[in-house]
């Protein structure tokens, strides 16, 4: 029984090491942001357009993109990581459909960037250009609205408690 347990532990450790190496090897670095974004769009052909971006914080910039599938339109985020004068594109999890033939939805979710920073992400379909939303920390916030799709979004860093 001890031999089986030991063997399972060794196999798990080797599997984790191989997975970690594979992810690092697959991370492509580019000379410019535009090249990294172009790569991200080629990698995910459902991406239609880049709608916005944050400023660089700790060598990372958040990109908000519009995607389209046969089920509707939605938003997703990716990180641009800057390291040694190179830029890499990393998708931050799955996007969310907000505009669908069956009806529109409003999204409020926490996303985590490639570097581990968490953000509140709000998205939906704007009924008019004067829309305001309530966030975790504020009332009457004016989100960004894409005029072509009428989809709005707002990205806000999560408050961090001291010592965490």
PyMOL commands that set and color helices and strands:
alter all, ss='L'
color gray80, all
select helices_A, chain A and resi 2-26+33-43
alter helices_A, ss='H'
color red, helices_A
select strands_A, chain A and resi 47-53+60-69+72-83+86-91+96-100+107-112+118-125+144-145+151-157
alter strands_A, ss='S'
color yellow, strands_A
deselect
rebuild
show_as cartoon
